[in-house]
Amino acid sequence: MTGTYTPQPATPSMPFGTRQGPTIGTRIARRGIAFVRMLLLVGFTGFLVAMVVATVFAGLVIAINGRLP
């Protein structure tokens, strides 16, 4: 087998022994993306609920009147 027999670290060592955490810009960007995704999902869910309610209402109107107005 070729290669080294000594264990290698998964990441290179840092000057103070730990990796830096995400900066404030990175955290804000991630929160912004999550917020936009939440808005899109809530909007899409609201649209689906509105379609179901409209379908049920149209079915009731047809059942009562025999046709849509």
N, C-alpha and C positions, 0 to 999 in steps of 0.2 A: 504494500500500500504506500502511496505517496502522500505527502502532506506532513503536517506537524502533529506531534503527539500531545502538545500542551493545549489545555482548554483555552478557547478564545472567547472574549466577552461578546455579547450580542450587540452592544453598542460601544463605541469608543468612550473611554473615561472622560469625564468633564472635569474642569478645574476644581469645582467644589463638590464633586462626587455625585451630583444628581442632575437630571435633565431640567432645563428650564420649562416652566409651565407656559401655557398659551398666553400670549399678550392680550391686552385689553381689546385691541383691534380684531384679533382672531375670535375672541369671545363674542364681541358685538356682531361680527359677520355671521357667526353660527346661529346666534339668536335671531338675527334678521331673516336668515334663510328659513329657520324653523317657524317664525311668525308668518311669513308669506305662505309657506306650505300649509299652516293651520288655516289661514284665511281662505285659501283655495279649497281645502277639504270641507270647511264649514259651508262655503258658498255652494259647492257641488252637492253636498248633502241636503241643503235647503232647497235647491232646485229639484232634486229627486222627490223630496217630501211634497213639494208644491205640485209636481206632476201627478203623484199618487192621489192627493186630495182632489185635484181637478178631475181626475178620471172617476173617482168615487162620486163626486158631485154630479158629473155629467151622467153617470149611470143612474143616479137617483132621479134626476130630471127626466131622463128617458123613460124610467119605470113609471113615473107619475103621469107625465103628459103624453107619452108615446113618441115624442120627438123632441129635439132640441129647439129652443126658441129661435 
